[in-house]
């Protein structure tokens, strides 16, 4: 958790636009499109992900339970990093770039 707390930037692939705008603002290189009410759209070019997704693989419930046990701490750290990310977005007024509104609860 200490590394998350002291990291210069925390971002998430699933919130690419918000993460990129947050990074650019922290680097003092923010384009106008990162301002929530600018009316401009941030043009993003990303490479397509060609790896298989979780939906491509069928796992037994036993395997899913083992994975959940092995990754429990990872999941906790991920949620902690998400909270840091949401805090930073709020601090810089960038919540408008979230792909879905933050609820502060787990899904």
Secondary structure, DSSP 8 states (H G I E B T S, - for coil): -HHHHH-S----GGGHHHHHHHHHHHTT---GGGSTTS------------S--GGG----HHHHHHHHHHTHHHHHHHHHHHHHHHHHHHHTT-GGG-SS---SS--
